[in-house]
Amino acid sequence: MRRWFEAIRARPATVRAYEKGMAITPQSALTEEAKKVLFGQRAR
């Protein structure tokens, strides 16, 4: 799996997509509260 993910991430289209995404919303722009809402586990 790791090799597959690395191969996909190295593709030129994937690199461009990550660059465009970072231009829209850089990771540093996410506050801790936003991370909790987006990635929090609320299942009981």
Secondary structure by P-SEA (a helix, b strand, c coil): caaaaaaaaacaaaaaaaaaaaaacccccccaaaaaaacccccc
